[in-house]
Amino acid sequence: MIGHLKGKIISKNPPEVLLEVGGIGYEILCPMSTFYQLDKTSEDTLLFTHLSIKEDAHTLFGFITKDEKSIFRELIRVNGVGPKVALAILSHLSVNALIECISNEDAELLAKTPGIGKKTALKLIVELQDRLSKLELVGSPGSSAHEFKQSGNPNSIQAIEALQSLGFKTKEANKMVSKISDQNLSTEQLIRLALQNK
């Protein structure tokens, strides 16, 4: 399984991105939420990927955050929701908006997504309510990581993810990093201070 790809964007043709990694061009389908954040001039664009394998095609889907990838995988687990519909949902609603929509049982808002009718929207709400509440997301509503994302601080997000990989729970990792007054430090410095101040 290809977990992520890092390289240079050669071309952007919504919803497809051509990403060159080590001299190989990967065609990757992305939700518009990811597409809008991609910088064509960047030499080291990182996309978290999901590989869909079918008899007639191998398709790569790319996401700017791990949260988008996690939600995408939950969406395609719902019977009747394929990868393209899941992309449409994430293009219509941000991760936080989708979680709020599911939590508030707002079928009308969900049904405004192309390819989603009222019946499918209700099915998504029923099936995802419990699963999404258990899903630990770096940028879940109200979390420090979400605030860091909004302020464009990738080092803080990476520090939180690193602490999670060390075994800390999401809320605890968020709290540890949010206590640090200088959020402009490098990822390594943030991790070191977070562990020292625990």
N, C-alpha and C positions, 0 to 999 in steps of 0.2 A: 504494500500500500504506500502511496506517495503522500506523506504527511504535510509537506510544504515545499515550495519552490522559491528560490531567490535569484533574481536576475534582472535583466534590462527589458523594459517594455519596447517592443519594436513597432507595434501598431495597436490601435484601439478602434474597434468596430462594434459598438454595443450590440449584444452583451458580451462579445468576445474580445479577449485580449491575447496578443501573441507575445509570450514572454520567452526571451532567449536565456537559456541556462547552459553554460559550458558549450556554447556553439550549437545547441539544439533548441529549436523553436517549439514551445508548447502552446497549443491552442487551448485557452481556458475560458470557460463561461463564468461570468460574475454577475451578482445582483447589482442593480444600479447604485445601491448604498455603498458598495465597494468601488464601483467604477468611478464615481465622482471624486474619490479620494486618491486615485492613482495619478502619480506624476510621471509623465512620459520621459522626462529628462533624467530621472533617477536611475543610477546604475545598479542599485541593490534593492529593488522592490521585492518585498516578501509577501507571499500569498499562502495562506493555509488552504490546503486542497483536499478534495474528496474525489476519489476515482470511482466512476460508475461503469460497471462492466455488463454489457448485454451482448447477445449473440451477434448483432449487426454493428455494434459500435462500442468503443472505449471512450468515455467522455470525462474530461477533467473539469471540476468546478472549483473556483477560487474565491477566497474571502479575505478581507483586510484584517479581520479579528478572529480569534478562536471562538468567541461567542457566536458570531454569525455562522461559523462552521458547525458548532454544536446544535444550534437551533435548526439549521438546514437538515441535519441528520435526524433530528426529532420529527421534523415535518414529513420527510419522505418515508418514515416508518408508518405513517397514517395511511391506511388503505384508500386508494383512489387519488392520492397526492404524489405525483411524480416529481422528478428533479426540476423540470421546467416550471411547474406550478409553484414549487417551493421557492424558486428564484423570483418568480413574480410576486410572491408574498413578501419576501425580503426586500424587493425593489419598492414595494408599496408602503411597507411599514418597517421602521427601524427595529432592532432587537428589543429595546425597551418598550417601544410602542406596541409591539406584538405581544409581549409578556403582559402588559397592562390590558390590552384588548382581550386576551384569553382570561385573565384574572377577573375582569369586569363582565365577562360573558357578552361582549359587544359583537354579536354576530353580524349586525348591519355594516359595521365598519370593515370587518373582515371580508364580507361578501362583495365589497367594492373592488376587491382585487380581481383583475382579469383572470377568468378561468375558475373562479370560485363562486358557487351559488350559495344560497341561504342554507341549503341542506348540508353541503360540504363544510360550510363555516361552522354550523352547529356541531358537526361531527368532530372537527378540529378542536373546538372548545372542550367537548366532553373528553376526548382522548388525551389532550395536552395539558389540561389543568393540573392533574396530579404529577405528571412527568416533569413539567417545567418548574414546579415548586420544589422539586428535589434536585433539579439541575443546578450545579454550582457554576455560576458565570462570573468572570472577572469583572464585567461591567454591569452587574445586576443593579436594578433601580435602588438608589439610595446609598450605594456602596462608594467607598473612596475611589476605587478604580474607575467608576463611571465618571466621577468628577475630574479625575486626571485625564480621561479621554477627551472630555469636553474642553479642557484647557490645553489639549495637545501636548501632553507630557508622556511620551513613550517610555522614558526611563523608569518612571514610577510604576507603570503598568508591567514592564518587564521584571522589575524588582518584586512585585506582588506575585507574578507567575513563578518566579524563581523560589520564593518562600513557600508557595504552594507545593512545588515539586520537592521541597525539603520536608514536607509533611504537615505544614501549617494549614489550618482551615482557612477558607476564603475570607471570612469576617476578621479572623485574627491577623492574617497577612495584611489586609486592608488597613486595620487599625495600627499595626506596627509601622507601616510606611507613612500613614497620614500624620503620625506624631512628629515626623522629621520636618523641621521648620524650613530648611532649604530644599525645595523640590527640584532644583536645577542641577543637582549633583548627578554624577554618572550612576549607571545601574549598579555597578560594583560597590560604590560608596554608599548608596542607599541601602543595599543589602547588609553591608557591614554595620552601619549605624542602627538599622532595624534590629539586628541580632544583639548588638551591644546594649541597646536600650530596653530590651525585652524584660 
